[in-house]
Amino acid sequence: MDDLLNQGLSLLFVIGSVYSLLGVLFIKIWLHQKNAKLPVDRKKLKRVAAQTLNEQVNDKVLDVIGLVFLSALIVTMPFALKGIAEMFASGKLNYFLIIVIALGLTYVARKLWVKSNDLIKLKLGRDAELAVASELIELQSHGYQVFHDIQTDGFNIDHLVVGPNGIFAIETKGRHKRIKDDTNYKVKFENNHLAFPSWFESKPLEQAQNQANWVNKWLYESTGFNTPVLPVLCFPGWFVELKQRPIFPIVSHKQIVKTILSMRQVSLNQEQQRAICYQVVQRALNDSKAI
């Protein structure tokens, strides 16, 4: 009976340790979903090339990782249970081992909390860029060339559009909608900064302008055309209210196509567009040495 009790305590100890880490992850996700939500619904976006295969690859990667973890658990579990059961049977706790396990679990729990937060932010950024890319598809029917994720010197241009009326460097910013703001999901541009319902920002404005300046300098050096590059700042899923006139467009993803088509500041002929697109294509290659 004592042996059965010790084995049960051992199993409870091992399973409790594993599920305590899962608990940290679930708490993080629960807290996030309680306070915020994604600005766009991915189910309503246009599908992109190889999306089905990409989803299947991600699922298979998780399956493989899960099987590797399971195999390690199968091999180590019997030894772990035997050792813990013997410790309980002896009545002498190995405090050094317990302290090491506690410190290890604390470290992993902390890293799991931080990494899950990073994952939430990355998912937000990915979904925001997919929302903008989904809308930009329409520009191709108007003769525009659309490029994504252009690598530069230490940063990237989310989207670059080349057309007869100019070059547009689009900076996409994903921002969660906080539940406490209810339906007031509006960003206002006033006093040269961005006013969200619960916070203020100004850095995205500077970032969008700096990136457009970089593209202008790079294309001038590559093609010899000193063509102004217009920055566009996009907040997918948000209603943008302009309390003052911005120096460049600030829009939601639903407004971006109409905004680009309406711009008339620059005129590019076919030769210029081809030369510019050639340089962008070279930069957009996976093996580009841009970084």
C-alpha positions, 0 to 999 in steps of 0.5 A: 500500500505504501509503495502504491502511495509513493508511486502515486505521489511521484506521478503527481509530482511529475505531472504537477510540475509539467502542468504548472508550466502549462498553467503559466501559458494558459494564464498569460493567454487568458489575461491577454484575451480578457484585456485585448483582441486582434484588430482584424479577423484573419478569416475575412482576409484574402488567401495568399499563395501556399496558405494551405500548405503553410498552415499544414507545415506549421501543424506538422512542425508542432506534431513533430516537436510534440512527438520528440517531447513525448519520446523524451518523456517516455524514456525519462518518466520511469526513472523519474518516478522510481527515484521520487518514489524511493525518496518518499519511501525513505522519508528523507527529502532531497532538499538540494534536488527539490531546490534545483527543480523549483529554481528550474521551473521558476526560470522556465516559467519566467521565460515562458511568460516572456516568450509567450508575450513576444509570440502574441506581439509577433502574431499581431504584427503578422496578421496586420501585415497580412491584412494590408497585403490582402488589400494591396492585391487590388492595386495589381489590376491597376498596373501597380507592382507590389512588394513585401518585406523588403530587407534594408540596413537593419530594418525592413519595409513592410510593403513597397508599391510602385506605380505610375503615380509614384513610389509608396513605402508602407509602414504597417502597425498592428495595435491590439484593441483593448476591451476596456475601450469598448467600441471606441476603436479610433486613432486620432491624429492631432498635435502631431501625434497619434492618440489611441483611446488609452495611449499616445504614440509619435514614433511610428510617424518618424519611422515611416518618414525615415524609411521612405527617406531610406528608399529614396536614397537607395533608389537614387543610388541604384537607378539615378532617379531622384523620385520622392518616395511617399510614406504611408502609415497604416493601422489595420482594423482601426478607424483613423480620424484626422484632426489635423492634416498629416504630411503623409497618409495615415489610414486603415487597411480598408482605405489604403488602395483608394488613398494610393490611387488618389495620389497625384504628386509624382508621375513615373513613365514605364521605363522608370517603373521598370528600372525601379522594380528591377532594383526592388526585385533584386533586393526582395530575393531571399538570398539578398545581402541586404541585412 
